[in-house]
Amino acid sequence: MDIRNIVILTGAGVSAESGLATFRGPDGLWEGHRVEDVCTPEAFARDPALVHAFYDARRAKLGSVEPNAAHRALARLDGQWPGDLLLVTQNVDDLHERAGSKRLIHMHGELKSGWCLACGERFRWEAAMGEQSSCPSCGSVGGVRPDIVWFGEMPYQMDRIEEAIRRCDLFVSIGTSGAVYPAAGFVQTARYCGARTLEMNLEPSLGSYLFDESRTGPASELVPRWVDDLLS
Ligand code: BJW
């Protein structure tokens, strides 16, 4: 099969070997809480200090981690692939862009972005956020929240993502459990539109049976090998 257009979906597993915790593993984020119970606008309204503390700690952690071999291989593919390529990440860390990926969408937002609920502006945010931050755009205090897509909110750039999936010849899913929609449904759209589908994950994901091929192992080993094959 001739491959020209590629869509790659990544999840927390691609950053695990950089030292960032996944969501649903034994050492997952939010120990003692289900992520579905705390990553919601309602949870933020109920206890903003708790939610800010969680995201402030994760934003601070970015300063001590580096992209791994999987991020670097995907950036190499982005730089060398002559056809269309779109890397859609569910991750809110900045490791793909630090590795050099350019054709990238953060569908669940970014740790280093803030969003003012008073004026609607989004802006780069590197420091701790807390409850009393003021908006750099309108100056209002108390309305700044992490620019993160929580449960019940619409992921970013869905039109662009869906169009790329409908046009792709190869859909690849890396390091995601397939527990969260709409990302978990991308493989079905890709299949329906005739794309070949490949999963690379430490273990078979929930939707593993939907893929033409499922490779199991650490992303830092599987992804560079797959990129080498594709570019050779
Ligand atoms: C390795 C590895 C290594 C480890 N190498 N692999 C009922 C049915 C269907 C849907 C719904 C439903 N009720 C509600 C919904 C919708 C809801 C949803 O999906 N809920 C589920 C709980 C069922 N979704 C939403 O609300 C979304 N919005 C929405 O649907 O809007 C409406 C809409 C309609 C139509 C079209 C479009 C939209 C919003 C979802 C927001 C998710 N937000 C979070 C948190 C915020 C970000 C943050 O704080 O970081 O995003 S939840 C959390 O899960 C985070 C992740 O991005 C997301 C996915 O997790 P991921 O990446 O898969 O991580 P893990 O930990 O689950 O898996 C890691 C995998 O890696 C594992 O398999 C490991 O084995 C593997 N791994 N090490 C390779 N070294």
py3Dmol code that shows the C-alpha trace and the ligand (Angstrom):
import py3Dmol

protein = """\
ATOM      1  CA  MET A   1       0.000   0.000   0.000  1.00  0.00           C
ATOM      2  CA  ASP A   2       1.299   3.446  -0.969  1.00  0.00           C
ATOM      3  CA  ILE A   3       1.511   5.741   2.053  1.00  0.00           C
ATOM      4  CA  ARG A   4       1.485   9.481   1.590  1.00  0.00           C
ATOM      5  CA  ASN A   5      -0.614  11.012   4.376  1.00  0.00           C
ATOM      6  CA  ILE A   6      -0.011  10.036   7.997  1.00  0.00           C
ATOM      7  CA  VAL A   7      -1.839  10.879  11.230  1.00  0.00           C
ATOM      8  CA  ILE A   8      -0.172   9.949  14.519  1.00  0.00           C
ATOM      9  CA  LEU A   9      -1.993  10.040  17.858  1.00  0.00           C
ATOM     10  CA  THR A  10       0.071  10.030  21.052  1.00  0.00           C
ATOM     11  CA  GLY A  11      -0.863   9.656  24.710  1.00  0.00           C
ATOM     12  CA  ALA A  12       0.777   9.647  28.105  1.00  0.00           C
ATOM     13  CA  GLY A  13       2.742   6.456  27.342  1.00  0.00           C
ATOM     14  CA  VAL A  14       5.002   8.311  24.890  1.00  0.00           C
ATOM     15  CA  SER A  15       6.206  10.571  27.730  1.00  0.00           C
ATOM     16  CA  ALA A  16       6.414   7.849  30.404  1.00  0.00           C
ATOM     17  CA  GLU A  17      10.071   7.079  29.709  1.00  0.00           C
ATOM     18  CA  SER A  18      10.870  10.782  30.106  1.00  0.00           C
ATOM     19  CA  GLY A  19       9.650  10.474  33.700  1.00  0.00           C
ATOM     20  CA  LEU A  20       6.085  11.811  33.389  1.00  0.00           C
ATOM     21  CA  ALA A  21       3.399   9.673  35.006  1.00  0.00           C
ATOM     22  CA  THR A  22       0.596   8.163  32.925  1.00  0.00           C
ATOM     23  CA  PHE A  23      -3.020   8.504  34.050  1.00  0.00           C
ATOM     24  CA  ARG A  24      -4.309   5.001  34.505  1.00  0.00           C
ATOM     25  CA  GLY A  25      -1.253   2.973  35.528  1.00  0.00           C
ATOM     26  CA  PRO A  26      -0.516   1.802  39.076  1.00  0.00           C
ATOM     27  CA  ASP A  27       1.557   4.974  39.682  1.00  0.00           C
ATOM     28  CA  GLY A  28      -0.946   7.085  37.749  1.00  0.00           C
ATOM     29  CA  LEU A  29      -1.597  10.773  38.369  1.00  0.00           C
ATOM     30  CA  TRP A  30      -4.150  11.725  41.010  1.00  0.00           C
ATOM     31  CA  GLU A  31      -3.281   8.878  43.371  1.00  0.00           C
ATOM     32  CA  GLY A  32      -6.444   7.930  45.170  1.00  0.00           C
ATOM     33  CA  HIS A  33      -8.687   9.780  42.694  1.00  0.00           C
ATOM     34  CA  ARG A  34     -10.119   8.696  39.373  1.00  0.00           C
ATOM     35  CA  VAL A  35      -8.958  11.185  36.760  1.00  0.00           C
ATOM     36  CA  GLU A  36     -12.567  11.339  35.508  1.00  0.00           C
ATOM     37  CA  ASP A  37     -13.637  12.625  38.944  1.00  0.00           C
ATOM     38  CA  VAL A  38     -11.178  15.480  39.189  1.00  0.00           C
ATOM     39  CA  CYS A  39     -10.403  16.677  35.652  1.00  0.00           C
ATOM     40  CA  THR A  40     -13.732  18.466  35.184  1.00  0.00           C
ATOM     41  CA  PRO A  41     -14.860  22.114  35.227  1.00  0.00           C
ATOM     42  CA  GLU A  42     -17.100  21.175  38.182  1.00  0.00           C
ATOM     43  CA  ALA A  43     -14.130  19.886  40.196  1.00  0.00           C
ATOM     44  CA  PHE A  44     -12.287  23.157  39.455  1.00  0.00           C
ATOM     45  CA  ALA A  45     -15.278  25.233  40.598  1.00  0.00           C
ATOM     46  CA  ARG A  46     -15.541  23.125  43.775  1.00  0.00           C
ATOM     47  CA  ASP A  47     -11.866  23.196  44.760  1.00  0.00           C
ATOM     48  CA  PRO A  48      -9.742  25.492  42.563  1.00  0.00           C
ATOM     49  CA  ALA A  49      -6.768  25.383  44.958  1.00  0.00           C
ATOM     50  CA  LEU A  50      -6.480  21.597  44.621  1.00  0.00           C
ATOM     51  CA  VAL A  51      -6.702  21.678  40.837  1.00  0.00           C
ATOM     52  CA  HIS A  52      -4.218  24.571  40.546  1.00  0.00           C
ATOM     53  CA  ALA A  53      -1.787  22.725  42.837  1.00  0.00           C
ATOM     54  CA  PHE A  54      -1.996  19.649  40.587  1.00  0.00           C
ATOM     55  CA  TYR A  55      -1.289  21.572  37.385  1.00  0.00           C
ATOM     56  CA  ASP A  56       1.316  23.864  38.993  1.00  0.00           C
ATOM     57  CA  ALA A  57       3.279  20.781  40.108  1.00  0.00           C
ATOM     58  CA  ARG A  58       3.067  19.192  36.668  1.00  0.00           C
ATOM     59  CA  ARG A  59       4.089  22.447  34.939  1.00  0.00           C
ATOM     60  CA  ALA A  60       7.083  22.767  37.268  1.00  0.00           C
ATOM     61  CA  LYS A  61       8.074  19.146  36.566  1.00  0.00           C
ATOM     62  CA  LEU A  62       8.492  19.939  32.862  1.00  0.00           C
ATOM     63  CA  GLY A  63      11.691  21.781  33.732  1.00  0.00           C
ATOM     64  CA  SER A  64      13.350  18.558  34.888  1.00  0.00           C
ATOM     65  CA  VAL A  65      12.402  16.187  32.053  1.00  0.00           C
ATOM     66  CA  GLU A  66      13.648  15.770  28.489  1.00  0.00           C
ATOM     67  CA  PRO A  67      12.181  14.327  25.275  1.00  0.00           C
ATOM     68  CA  ASN A  68      12.992  10.640  24.836  1.00  0.00           C
ATOM     69  CA  ALA A  69      13.891   8.561  21.780  1.00  0.00           C
ATOM     70  CA  ALA A  70      10.224   8.237  20.749  1.00  0.00           C
ATOM     71  CA  HIS A  71       9.668  12.019  20.705  1.00  0.00           C
ATOM     72  CA  ARG A  72      12.910  12.487  18.779  1.00  0.00           C
ATOM     73  CA  ALA A  73      12.035   9.827  16.206  1.00  0.00           C
ATOM     74  CA  LEU A  74       8.617  11.425  15.584  1.00  0.00           C
ATOM     75  CA  ALA A  75      10.291  14.816  15.107  1.00  0.00           C
ATOM     76  CA  ARG A  76      12.724  13.249  12.622  1.00  0.00           C
ATOM     77  CA  LEU A  77       9.783  11.780  10.716  1.00  0.00           C
ATOM     78  CA  ASP A  78       8.046  15.177  10.702  1.00  0.00           C
ATOM     79  CA  GLY A  79      11.183  16.824   9.294  1.00  0.00           C
ATOM     80  CA  GLN A  80      11.758  14.224   6.568  1.00  0.00           C
ATOM     81  CA  TRP A  81       8.324  12.964   5.536  1.00  0.00           C
ATOM     82  CA  PRO A  82       7.420  14.481   2.139  1.00  0.00           C
ATOM     83  CA  GLY A  83       3.653  13.868   2.380  1.00  0.00           C
ATOM     84  CA  ASP A  84       1.109  15.266   4.792  1.00  0.00           C
ATOM     85  CA  LEU A  85       1.722  14.418   8.407  1.00  0.00           C
ATOM     86  CA  LEU A  86      -0.185  15.457  11.504  1.00  0.00           C
ATOM     87  CA  LEU A  87       0.875  14.594  15.037  1.00  0.00           C
ATOM     88  CA  VAL A  88      -2.120  14.842  17.367  1.00  0.00           C
ATOM     89  CA  THR A  89      -1.158  14.589  20.999  1.00  0.00           C
ATOM     90  CA  GLN A  90      -3.450  14.161  23.983  1.00  0.00           C
ATOM     91  CA  ASN A  91      -0.499  15.172  26.152  1.00  0.00           C
ATOM     92  CA  VAL A  92      -0.306  18.580  27.755  1.00  0.00           C
ATOM     93  CA  ASP A  93       3.485  18.453  28.189  1.00  0.00           C
ATOM     94  CA  ASP A  94       5.805  20.186  25.699  1.00  0.00           C
ATOM     95  CA  LEU A  95       8.094  17.256  24.867  1.00  0.00           C
ATOM     96  CA  HIS A  96       7.033  16.837  21.218  1.00  0.00           C
ATOM     97  CA  GLU A  97       7.812  20.460  20.368  1.00  0.00           C
ATOM     98  CA  ARG A  98      11.036  20.398  22.362  1.00  0.00           C
ATOM     99  CA  ALA A  99      12.088  17.357  20.290  1.00  0.00           C
ATOM    100  CA  GLY A 100      11.401  19.389  17.134  1.00  0.00           C
ATOM    101  CA  SER A 101       7.924  18.324  15.934  1.00  0.00           C
ATOM    102  CA  LYS A 102       6.228  21.122  13.999  1.00  0.00           C
ATOM    103  CA  ARG A 103       3.056  19.642  12.496  1.00  0.00           C
ATOM    104  CA  LEU A 104       1.499  19.185  15.929  1.00  0.00           C
ATOM    105  CA  ILE A 105      -1.873  19.700  17.631  1.00  0.00           C
ATOM    106  CA  HIS A 106      -2.370  19.561  21.411  1.00  0.00           C
ATOM    107  CA  MET A 107      -5.981  18.380  21.422  1.00  0.00           C
ATOM    108  CA  HIS A 108      -6.265  18.437  25.260  1.00  0.00           C
ATOM    109  CA  GLY A 109      -4.511  21.797  25.755  1.00  0.00           C
ATOM    110  CA  GLU A 110      -1.106  22.673  27.175  1.00  0.00           C
ATOM    111  CA  LEU A 111       0.381  23.031  30.645  1.00  0.00           C
ATOM    112  CA  LYS A 112       2.235  26.143  29.515  1.00  0.00           C
ATOM    113  CA  SER A 113      -0.899  27.965  28.449  1.00  0.00           C
ATOM    114  CA  GLY A 114      -3.423  29.919  30.501  1.00  0.00           C
ATOM    115  CA  TRP A 115      -7.012  30.854  29.682  1.00  0.00           C
ATOM    116  CA  CYS A 116      -8.846  33.845  31.142  1.00  0.00           C
ATOM    117  CA  LEU A 117     -12.507  33.112  31.819  1.00  0.00           C
ATOM    118  CA  ALA A 118     -13.198  36.860  32.126  1.00  0.00           C
ATOM    119  CA  CYS A 119     -12.014  37.956  28.658  1.00  0.00           C
ATOM    120  CA  GLY A 120     -11.562  34.604  26.863  1.00  0.00           C
ATOM    121  CA  GLU A 121      -7.908  35.223  25.923  1.00  0.00           C
ATOM    122  CA  ARG A 122      -5.331  32.409  25.929  1.00  0.00           C
ATOM    123  CA  PHE A 123      -1.669  33.169  26.645  1.00  0.00           C
ATOM    124  CA  ARG A 124       1.640  31.488  27.394  1.00  0.00           C
ATOM    125  CA  TRP A 125       2.034  30.721  31.102  1.00  0.00           C
ATOM    126  CA  GLU A 126       5.296  29.310  32.519  1.00  0.00           C
ATOM    127  CA  ALA A 127       5.091  29.986  36.267  1.00  0.00           C
ATOM    128  CA  ALA A 128       2.758  28.748  39.002  1.00  0.00           C
ATOM    129  CA  MET A 129      -0.836  29.848  38.379  1.00  0.00           C
ATOM    130  CA  GLY A 130      -2.748  29.691  41.656  1.00  0.00           C
ATOM    131  CA  GLU A 131      -6.116  31.272  42.375  1.00  0.00           C
ATOM    132  CA  GLN A 132      -5.034  34.919  42.497  1.00  0.00           C
ATOM    133  CA  SER A 133      -3.277  35.232  39.138  1.00  0.00           C
ATOM    134  CA  SER A 134      -4.148  38.247  37.041  1.00  0.00           C
ATOM    135  CA  CYS A 135      -4.854  38.037  33.335  1.00  0.00           C
ATOM    136  CA  PRO A 136      -2.054  39.584  31.215  1.00  0.00           C
ATOM    137  CA  SER A 137      -4.675  40.666  28.698  1.00  0.00           C
ATOM    138  CA  CYS A 138      -7.559  42.233  30.700  1.00  0.00           C
ATOM    139  CA  GLY A 139      -5.988  42.420  34.184  1.00  0.00           C
ATOM    140  CA  SER A 140      -8.857  40.684  35.971  1.00  0.00           C
ATOM    141  CA  VAL A 141      -7.899  38.624  39.019  1.00  0.00           C
ATOM    142  CA  GLY A 142      -9.205  35.130  39.781  1.00  0.00           C
ATOM    143  CA  GLY A 143     -10.406  34.194  36.320  1.00  0.00           C
ATOM    144  CA  VAL A 144      -7.264  32.519  34.992  1.00  0.00           C
ATOM    145  CA  ARG A 145      -7.445  28.725  34.635  1.00  0.00           C
ATOM    146  CA  PRO A 146      -5.145  26.102  33.118  1.00  0.00           C
ATOM    147  CA  ASP A 147      -5.736  25.878  29.361  1.00  0.00           C
ATOM    148  CA  ILE A 148      -6.544  22.179  29.637  1.00  0.00           C
ATOM    149  CA  VAL A 149      -9.472  20.282  28.125  1.00  0.00           C
ATOM    150  CA  TRP A 150     -11.349  18.631  30.970  1.00  0.00           C
ATOM    151  CA  PHE A 151     -14.097  16.012  30.760  1.00  0.00           C
ATOM    152  CA  GLY A 152     -17.233  17.457  29.217  1.00  0.00           C
ATOM    153  CA  GLU A 153     -15.272  20.111  27.289  1.00  0.00           C
ATOM    154  CA  MET A 154     -14.627  20.082  23.554  1.00  0.00           C
ATOM    155  CA  PRO A 155     -11.082  19.083  22.540  1.00  0.00           C
ATOM    156  CA  TYR A 156      -9.212  21.592  20.375  1.00  0.00           C
ATOM    157  CA  GLN A 157      -9.077  21.714  16.573  1.00  0.00           C
ATOM    158  CA  MET A 158     -11.430  18.769  16.050  1.00  0.00           C
ATOM    159  CA  ASP A 159     -12.364  19.885  12.518  1.00  0.00           C
ATOM    160  CA  ARG A 160      -8.728  19.906  11.412  1.00  0.00           C
ATOM    161  CA  ILE A 161      -8.035  16.573  13.105  1.00  0.00           C
ATOM    162  CA  GLU A 162     -11.053  14.842  11.614  1.00  0.00           C
ATOM    163  CA  GLU A 163     -10.258  16.117   8.144  1.00  0.00           C
ATOM    164  CA  ALA A 164      -6.672  14.833   8.393  1.00  0.00           C
ATOM    165  CA  ILE A 165      -7.901  11.426   9.621  1.00  0.00           C
ATOM    166  CA  ARG A 166     -10.382  11.141   6.769  1.00  0.00           C
ATOM    167  CA  ARG A 167      -7.573  11.847   4.267  1.00  0.00           C
ATOM    168  CA  CYS A 168      -4.824   9.718   5.797  1.00  0.00           C
ATOM    169  CA  ASP A 169      -3.437   6.459   4.419  1.00  0.00           C
ATOM    170  CA  LEU A 170      -1.870   5.446   7.720  1.00  0.00           C
ATOM    171  CA  PHE A 171      -3.149   6.075  11.248  1.00  0.00           C
ATOM    172  CA  VAL A 172      -0.770   5.307  14.104  1.00  0.00           C
ATOM    173  CA  SER A 173      -1.616   5.336  17.805  1.00  0.00           C
ATOM    174  CA  ILE A 174       1.221   5.431  20.352  1.00  0.00           C
ATOM    175  CA  GLY A 175       1.125   5.137  24.159  1.00  0.00           C
ATOM    176  CA  THR A 176      -2.568   5.642  24.823  1.00  0.00           C
ATOM    177  CA  SER A 177      -4.989   3.368  26.660  1.00  0.00           C
ATOM    178  CA  GLY A 178      -7.941   4.178  24.389  1.00  0.00           C
ATOM    179  CA  ALA A 179     -10.082   5.049  27.421  1.00  0.00           C
ATOM    180  CA  VAL A 180     -10.953   8.631  26.458  1.00  0.00           C
ATOM    181  CA  TYR A 181     -13.103   9.863  23.580  1.00  0.00           C
ATOM    182  CA  PRO A 182     -13.087  11.343  21.005  1.00  0.00           C
ATOM    183  CA  ALA A 183      -9.415  10.274  20.614  1.00  0.00           C
ATOM    184  CA  ALA A 184     -10.278   6.621  21.251  1.00  0.00           C
ATOM    185  CA  GLY A 185     -12.630   6.703  18.253  1.00  0.00           C
ATOM    186  CA  PHE A 186     -10.107   8.061  15.724  1.00  0.00           C
ATOM    187  CA  VAL A 187      -9.056   4.544  14.707  1.00  0.00           C
ATOM    188  CA  GLN A 188     -12.609   3.714  13.638  1.00  0.00           C
ATOM    189  CA  THR A 189     -12.857   6.826  11.466  1.00  0.00           C
ATOM    190  CA  ALA A 190      -9.474   6.057   9.901  1.00  0.00           C
ATOM    191  CA  ARG A 191     -10.475   2.451   9.157  1.00  0.00           C
ATOM    192  CA  TYR A 192     -13.819   3.505   7.748  1.00  0.00           C
ATOM    193  CA  CYS A 193     -12.013   5.890   5.386  1.00  0.00           C
ATOM    194  CA  GLY A 194      -9.659   3.149   4.192  1.00  0.00           C
ATOM    195  CA  ALA A 195      -6.463   3.875   6.142  1.00  0.00           C
ATOM    196  CA  ARG A 196      -4.106   1.219   7.449  1.00  0.00           C
ATOM    197  CA  THR A 197      -3.991   1.342  11.256  1.00  0.00           C
ATOM    198  CA  LEU A 198      -1.108   0.563  13.621  1.00  0.00           C
ATOM    199  CA  GLU A 199      -0.892   0.676  17.397  1.00  0.00           C
ATOM    200  CA  MET A 200       2.310   0.818  19.468  1.00  0.00           C
ATOM    201  CA  ASN A 201       1.770   0.475  23.214  1.00  0.00           C
ATOM    202  CA  LEU A 202       3.317  -1.174  26.242  1.00  0.00           C
ATOM    203  CA  GLU A 203       0.315  -3.503  26.349  1.00  0.00           C
ATOM    204  CA  PRO A 204      -2.707  -3.956  24.067  1.00  0.00           C
ATOM    205  CA  SER A 205      -5.022  -0.960  24.551  1.00  0.00           C
ATOM    206  CA  LEU A 206      -8.784  -1.199  25.086  1.00  0.00           C
ATOM    207  CA  GLY A 207      -9.333  -0.746  21.352  1.00  0.00           C
ATOM    208  CA  SER A 208      -6.429  -2.894  20.248  1.00  0.00           C
ATOM    209  CA  TYR A 209      -8.679  -5.243  18.253  1.00  0.00           C
ATOM    210  CA  LEU A 210      -9.645  -2.315  15.992  1.00  0.00           C
ATOM    211  CA  PHE A 211      -6.115  -1.953  14.598  1.00  0.00           C
ATOM    212  CA  ASP A 212      -4.697  -3.824  11.615  1.00  0.00           C
ATOM    213  CA  GLU A 213      -1.514  -4.298  13.604  1.00  0.00           C
ATOM    214  CA  SER A 214      -0.653  -3.957  17.287  1.00  0.00           C
ATOM    215  CA  ARG A 215       2.974  -3.875  18.445  1.00  0.00           C
ATOM    216  CA  THR A 216       3.662  -4.123  22.175  1.00  0.00           C
ATOM    217  CA  GLY A 217       6.718  -2.719  23.934  1.00  0.00           C
ATOM    218  CA  PRO A 218       8.218   0.557  25.129  1.00  0.00           C
ATOM    219  CA  ALA A 219       7.698   3.512  22.790  1.00  0.00           C
ATOM    220  CA  SER A 220      11.386   4.442  22.996  1.00  0.00           C
ATOM    221  CA  GLU A 221      12.214   1.162  21.214  1.00  0.00           C
ATOM    222  CA  LEU A 222       9.214   0.633  18.927  1.00  0.00           C
ATOM    223  CA  VAL A 223       8.873   4.157  17.526  1.00  0.00           C
ATOM    224  CA  PRO A 224      12.479   4.737  16.328  1.00  0.00           C
ATOM    225  CA  ARG A 225      12.426   1.304  14.644  1.00  0.00           C
ATOM    226  CA  TRP A 226       9.128   2.078  12.912  1.00  0.00           C
ATOM    227  CA  VAL A 227      10.384   5.510  11.761  1.00  0.00           C
ATOM    228  CA  ASP A 228      13.604   3.972  10.407  1.00  0.00           C
ATOM    229  CA  ASP A 229      11.542   1.474   8.385  1.00  0.00           C
ATOM    230  CA  LEU A 230       9.212   4.144   7.056  1.00  0.00           C
ATOM    231  CA  LEU A 231      12.027   6.467   5.963  1.00  0.00           C
ATOM    232  CA  SER A 232      14.223   3.748   4.456  1.00  0.00           C
TER     233      SER A 232
END
"""
ligand_1 = """\
80
BJW
C 3.394 3.016 27.275
C 4.548 3.223 27.968
C 5.706 3.204 27.211
C 3.026 3.295 29.405
N 5.648 3.002 25.908
N 3.358 2.794 25.973
C -19.335 7.509 27.684
C -18.936 6.870 26.516
C -18.100 7.499 25.603
C -17.618 8.791 25.836
C -18.021 9.420 26.989
C -18.876 8.787 27.901
N -19.080 9.654 28.928
C -18.390 10.790 28.682
C -17.736 10.671 27.511
C -16.830 11.655 26.872
C -15.539 11.824 27.658
C -14.889 10.458 27.827
O -14.208 9.963 26.953
N -15.031 9.849 28.995
C -14.462 8.524 29.247
C -14.101 8.418 30.704
C -15.450 7.470 28.797
N -14.675 12.710 26.870
C -14.744 14.021 27.013
O -15.458 14.556 27.845
C -13.910 14.838 26.038
N -14.738 15.804 25.420
C -15.784 15.448 24.642
O -16.088 14.271 24.433
O -16.431 16.518 24.084
C -17.588 16.257 23.270
C -17.290 15.899 21.862
C -18.301 15.411 21.081
C -18.056 15.089 19.755
C -16.801 15.253 19.194
C -15.814 15.757 19.969
C -16.059 16.059 21.299
C -12.787 15.568 26.747
C -11.741 14.630 27.260
C -10.700 15.381 28.077
C -9.634 14.450 28.641
N -8.813 15.159 29.557
C -7.722 14.452 30.230
C -7.152 15.327 31.397
C -6.663 16.674 30.978
C -5.239 16.708 30.544
C -4.254 16.584 31.701
O -4.550 16.905 32.848
O -3.135 16.132 31.407
O -6.697 14.128 29.282
S -8.157 12.881 30.911
C -6.639 12.109 30.610
O -6.896 10.964 29.746
C -5.808 13.118 29.796
C -5.263 12.245 28.682
O -4.929 13.035 27.567
C -6.395 11.269 28.430
C -5.961 10.007 27.757
O -5.081 9.265 28.566
P -3.886 8.476 27.895
O -2.958 9.421 27.260
O -4.426 7.402 27.053
O -3.127 7.903 29.196
P -3.408 6.537 29.989
O -2.688 6.634 31.280
O -4.831 6.201 30.035
O -2.716 5.415 29.078
C -1.306 5.383 28.872
C -0.986 4.171 28.011
O 0.401 4.197 27.736
C -1.282 2.827 28.709
O -2.002 1.981 27.814
C 0.101 2.238 28.973
O 0.160 0.825 28.835
C 0.928 2.897 27.904
N 2.328 3.058 28.243
N 4.217 3.396 29.338
C 4.413 2.788 25.337
N 6.916 3.384 27.830
"""
view = py3Dmol.view(width=600, height=400)
view.addModel(protein, "pdb")
view.setStyle({"model": 0}, {"cartoon": {"style": "trace"}})
view.addModel(ligand_1, "xyz")
view.setStyle({"model": 1}, {"stick": {}})
view.zoomTo()
view.show()
